[in-house]
Amino acid sequence: MNGRRTVTAGRAEEMRLAFDRSFAAAPDAASAATEDILSIRMGEARCALRIAEIRGVFADKKVTRIPGRSPALLGIAGFRGTIVPVYALSALLGYPPGETMRWVAVAAAAPVAVAFEEFAGHLRVAADAIAPHSVDAEARQHVRGYVRADGGVWGIVDLPAVVAAIARGASPVVS
């Protein structure tokens, strides 16, 4: 029995040292070169939000309607003690309006939230797997990149650009 304790104690010491070394070593380049995104759907449209550009995601949040100039404005909602306007992301991007906006993402850049129909999942992709895309006549404004993942192509929404357009009072949609 004494020999078994010695083996166990030795193994525990090895694990403790490996754990400590994992914090002392610099992260490898492969893990540093990834980006986390949320894949979402608005009708048939597949889009993605960069996790770094959002403060939180909420389901089934009560949105109180208020009058406003923007047809994309759904109303206001409370998030962690702050009341923010909630906009339909599909309307801001020029997609057909969705039936049920179940999910809401609060932007990190400003106290603004965007609502969308479906949260499809979390994707961790290599940074070089994201293809940049400039805005042109055929592209959706504020969709600034694409990634092929999870069985499809997802347009990556530039959420800070959407928030800036809302702040300017401009219609974020390409006519």
C-alpha positions, 0 to 999 in steps of 0.5 A: 500500500505504501508503494501505491501512495508513492506512485499517486503522490508522484503523479500528482506532483507531475500534474501540478508541475504541468499545470504551473508550466502551462501558465508560465509558457507563452500561448502558441501561435495557433491558439492566438490566431483564432477568432470567436464568432457567434453564428446567427440567422435572420430568415435565410440569411447567415450572419456572424457577430464577432464576440469581441464586439458584443457585451452580451447575448440574451434570449427572450428579453422583454422589449417595450415598444416606443415611437421612433423615426427608424423603422428598425427600432423595436423599442427599449429593454433593460440589460444589467441595470441599463436601458438601451434601444433595441434595433432589428438587425435584419432591418439594419442590414436590408434583409426581410424582417423576421417574424420573431426576434428571440435573441438580442446582442448588446454592442460593446461599443455603445449602449445599443442592442440588436435583435435577431431570429436565431442563435445558430452557435459559437464558432472558433475559426482561424483568423486567416479563414476570414475573407475580408470583403469591401462594401460595393454595389452587390454586397450588404453594407456593414457585412465586412467579411465572410467565413466558411464554417459549420457547413455554410458561409457566414457574413460577418457583420461589422457591429461597430459600423452599424452602431455608428450609423445608428448614432449618426441617425443615418439609415445603415441600409444600402438603398 
